[in-house]
Amino acid sequence: MQYRKDRDGEKLSVLGYGCMRFSRKGSAVDLEKTEKEILRAVEHGVNYFDTAYIYPGSEQALGTIVERNGLRNRINIATKLPQYLITSASSIDKYFDEQLKRLKTDRIDYYLMHMLTDTEAWNKLCALGIREWIEKQKAAGRIRKIGFSYHGGTDMFLQILDAYDWDFCQIQYNYMDENSQAGRRGLKAAHAKGIPVIIMEGLRGGKLVNMLPEKARALIAADPKGRTAAELALRWLWDQKEVTCVLSGMNSEAMVEENCRIASDCRVGEFDENDRALIDGVRAAISASMRIMCTGCAYCMPCPKNVDIPAAFRCWNEMYTEKKSTGRHEYFQTVGLRLKSAFASQCIACGRCAKHCPQHLDIPAALRKADRELRPLPYRAASAVARKFIFRRKSRS
């Protein structure tokens, strides 16, 4: 495992464990499977684990696994204050105390203001005394480092960067987002101030591995260095000295093994002109085929009308990265056969989802387009008949 230092000289593994996408059994985290994956990552030297208050079951699962395996002093725990839920000074303590309890710990190593998108959110917290609160928690040893995670434009990121003496920050960054959100300009600005940068969505929620169009897959398959899609994306990030740690939502031991292998020999400056040309080609192929740049983070959920927004966009993209029939069939299987309907056509354009979208997508407008393509009239009629038949049989049985 390679390590890079934070501003205090502490070593962070270049590969961090993103805990948003733990495997699940039904509605709960699959604790046994997740434990094996986390232990394997720690054995390989991963020492940064990132979770958040709103990741369902994640903090509790991580705390349980860390406690029963005696890992607390071997790893750094990062979690996030849900600033968008804060309504009073007392609620800051409420959420923080709950997080400590869930994580079964007396301290958070890296604590973030979750999903800042503009200075207004930070100013609101400041009005509630967040600056004084942070200093109090640091003095008590309950928080070691303070930072923020960001989804928004570059200019606003630079303002937030200057608004406080941050210990670190976290941004969405990958070869598809090089010039969006905080972007390369934001990355370099943070580095210039000596602020370590943690990267999230380095593989765009797996889209840069599992949903590549045929042309992009062919370009990667022809890579003379034999790199996988994941390896190419990760090495593109680690090639940059400004990147401190890259999070990966690993949910299989095979994924842990591969990512740790790559992280063991990555180097700054290893990309040459041919590598950059390959990235340019893959980027162009993806841009030409994707219908919507959704990462599947599910911050838009739950929908008050039960629309499965991430599923709709995933299947819509599959129509163009694979075949139209593939996306439509997947949508019918994963959404159309649910007892409680979750079709995109149920959207009433309330806009609640768009307010929480880190990508700033116009979700209601996109859902209308997705529904028209995923369920043209023949598919709409067939799914209605199939639902009626299947659920009538279930009710009889």
N, C-alpha and C positions, 0 to 999 in steps of 0.2 A: 504493500500500500504506500502510495505517495502522500505526503503531507505538505500543507502550506500554512503559514502562520497568520494569526489574527493580529490586531494592532498591539496587543500586549505580549506578543511572542509565543502564545500558546499554539500548539500544533493541532490543526484540524485535518482529518482525512479528506482527500480531494473528492471522495465519494461519500455522500451523506445518504442516510436512509429516510426516504419520504414515507410517512406513516398514514397518508390519506387513503391509500388504496390497499390496505390489508385485505387478505382473502376473507370471505364471509361464509358462514353457514346460516342460511336463511337471513335473518336481520342482524345477527350477531357476528362479531369477529371470530374467525376460526382460530382460536387461541393456540391449539396444538400445532397446527401448520405454521402459523406466524412465528411461534416461539422457535421452531427449528430454523427458520429463515433468518431471524434476528441473531440467534446464536452463531450461525455460520458467518454472518457478516462481521460480528465482533471478533470471531477467530481470525478473520482476514484483516482486521485492523480498522474497520469502520468505527468511528468514535463520535459521530454527529447524527442524532435522531430527531427528526422534525415532525411535530404533530400540531394540533390546534383544538381549541375548545369545541368547534362545530363539526369536527370529523367524527362521525358516529362511532362511538365505542373505542376510538383510537387511543385517547389518553389513558383510559382505564386498562386497556389491553397492554399498552407499553409499560405502564406502572407495575402491573402484575408480573409480567415477564422479567422486568429488570429486578424487581424485589426478590422473586423466588430463585433467581440465578445469581444473585450477588453481583450485579453488573454496575451498580450505581456509580462507583468511583472509577469505572473504566470508560464511561461514555459521557458525552454532553447531551443533555436534554434541552431541546428547543420547543417552546410552545408559544401560543399567541393569545393576547387579550382581544376578545371580540368587541372592538371599539364601537362597532355599529349597533351593539346592544346596550351600550352604556348610557344611562339616563341620569345618573347622579354620582356623586363622589363615593357614596357607600357601595354602589354597585360594582365599583372597581375592585374593592376588597372582596366582595361576594364572589365574583367570578374567579379571582386569583386564588382565594382560599379553596374553592371547589376544585380548581386545577391541581393544586398541591395534594389534595386528598385523593383525587383520581390517580395521579402519578405516583402516589405513595412516597413522596419525597419532601424534604424540608427546604429545597431550593430549586430554582430554575436557572440553568446555566446561560441560556440565550433566550431572552424574552422579547417578543415582537408585538408591536402594535399591528394588528392584523388588517391587511388589505386597505391601506391608505390609498386613496385615489386623488386627493387634493388637499390643500392646506386647511380647508375648512374643518375637515375631520380632526386634524391635529389641534387646531385652534379651539375646537369644542372641548377636547380633552384637557387642554391647558386651562381653560376656564373652570374646569372641575378640579384642578389642582394636580394634574398628572405629573408635572415636573417634580413637585415636592414629594409626591407619592413614590416616584421612582427612586429619588435620593434616599428616602426612608427605607425602602426595601433593600437597596444596595447596602446601606449602612448596617442593616440587620442580617445581611448575608443571604437573604431570600431570593435575590436576583443578582447574578454576576455580571451579565452583559445585557445591554438594552439596544433594540433595533426596531426595524419596521419592515413589513412586506408591502410590496407596491404593485398596483395595477392601474396604469394611467398613462398620460403622455410624458414625453421627455422633459419638457419645460417645467411642468409641475413637480416632477421627480427632483429636479435640481433645486427647486424652492424648498421642498421638504428636507432634502439633504442638508441644506443650510439652516434649517429651523431649529436644530438641536445638535448637541455634541454626541452623535450616535456612535455606538461601539461597532455596529455592523448593519447591513441591510440585506434584503432578499428581493430579487427581481425575477420576472419571467424572461428567459433569454434562451434562444436557440437559433439555428441558422435560418429559420423562417421568420424569426422576430428580431433580426439583427438591427432593424431600423424602425421598430415599433415599440410601444410601451417605453420603458426606460431606455432600451436600446444600447447600442455600443457607446453612444455619447454619454449616457448615464453611467454605464459601467466604468468608463475611463474617468469620469468626474469623481466617482466614489473612490476609486483607486488613488487618484491624485490627492485626495484628502486623507488618505491612509485608512479608509473605511473598508473592511473586508466585505466581499460580496458573495452571498449564497445564491446559487442559481436554482430556480424551480422551473418545471416544465421544460427541462432540457431536451426531452424527447416528445414534447407536446402531448403529454398524457398517453404516450405509446403510439401516437399517430405517425411519428417519423420512423416507426418500425412496422407496425401492423396494418397501416392503411396507405401504403405507398402505391401510387399508380404503376402500371406495368412498365412504363418507360423508365421511371425512377429505379424500380427494382432491377431492371436490365443494366442500367448504368452502374449500380452498386455491385451487381454480380460480375461485371467485367473489370472491377477494380484490381489492378495487378498486385496490390498489397493484401488482397483477400479479406478485407474488413467487412464485417456485417453492417447492417443499417444502424444498429445501436452503437457499434464501435465508432463508426464514422462520425455520428452526431456528438458522441461524448468526447472523442479526440479533438473535434473542432472546438469545443469549449475549453478543454484543458490545454490546448495550444496557446491560449491567451493568458498572459501573466496576471491580468486583472481579476481573473476568476479564482476564488478561494476554494469553494466547495460546490459540487453539483449534486443536487438531490435526485434520487431515483426511487420511484414507488415500486420497489421490488416485491413481488408476491409469488415467487417460486425459487427453490434452491438453485435451479439452473440459471436463473437470472442473476442471483447473487453471485454465483461463481463467475459468470461471464463478465459482469460489471467490475468485480474485484480484480479479475485478471487484467482487464484493460487499465484499471486505475493503478495497477502495480508498476507499469512501465511507461505511462504517459509522460510527455515532456513539453515544456513551453517551447514554442518555435519549431516544432517538428513538422508542421505542414509546409509543403513546397507548392510551387505554382500548379503542378498537376493535381494536387489535393484540392486546392482552391477552385480549380476549374471543374473538378468532379462535383464539389458542393454546389457550384453555380448551376450546373446541369440538372442536378437533382432538385434544387430549389425551383428552377423553371418548370420542370415536369410536374411538380406538386402544385404549383400555383396555377398551372393550366387546367388541372383536373378537379381540384377541390371545390365544392360548392359553398362551404362555409368553414371558417377557421375555428371551429369549436374544439376545445381540448378535453371535453368530457368531465370537467371538474365538478359539475353538479351544484355549483353555488346558486344556480337559478332555481333549484328545487328546495322544498316541494312546491308544486304548482297548485293553486287553489282549485283548479278544475281538473286536477289529476293528469295533466298532460305529461308524458315522459319526454321531456325536452332533449336530454342527451341522447336517448335512443333514436329519436326522430332524426337528429342531425347526423348521428353515426351512420344510420341506414341510408340517409340522403347522400352522404359522401361516398358510401360503398357503391351506389349506383354509378358513380363516375370513376372511382379508383378501380373498380372491378367491372361488373356488368349491371345494367339497369335491373334485370331480373333478380340478380343476387341481392341488391339492396331492398327491393320490394318483398322478396321472399323472407328476408331476415326481419323486416318490419312486421310482416304478417305473423311470423312465428313468435317474435319477442314482445310485440305490443298487441297485435290483433287478437291473440288467443288468451288474453287476460280476462278474468271474470269481471273486473272493474275496468271499464273502457279507459284507455289512456291515449287516444288518438290526438294528433296535432290539430285536428278540426275542432276540438273542444276549447281551443284558446279563445278567450274573450278580449284579448289585447289590453289587459289591465296594466301591463308594464312593470309589474312587480319583479319579474325575472330579469328584465333588462337592467334594472337598478343594481342588481347584484352580480351582473356578468363581468368578470375580470377582463374579458376581451372587448367589452363595450359593443356587443352585437345588438342589432335591432331584432331581438328574438321574435316578437309577434309577427313582424313582416316576413322573417325567414321561415317561420312555422307555416304560414299560409302557402308559401312557395313549395316548401318541403311536402306538405300534405297533398298538393295538387300532383306532384311528381311521384310520390310514393304510392298514392292511391287514386290512379285514374279510374274512370267510371267502371271498367270491367273488374278491376281489383276491389273497388269499393263494394260492388254488388256481391262478388264472390266472398269477401270477408264477412259481409252481413249474413249471408246464407250459412257460412261455416260457423259463425258465432251462435246463430240461432240453433243450429243442429247440435253443436257440441254442448252448449250450456243447457239445452232442453234435456239432453241425455243425462247430464250430470245431476240436474234437479230431480229427474225420475229415479236415478239410482240412490 
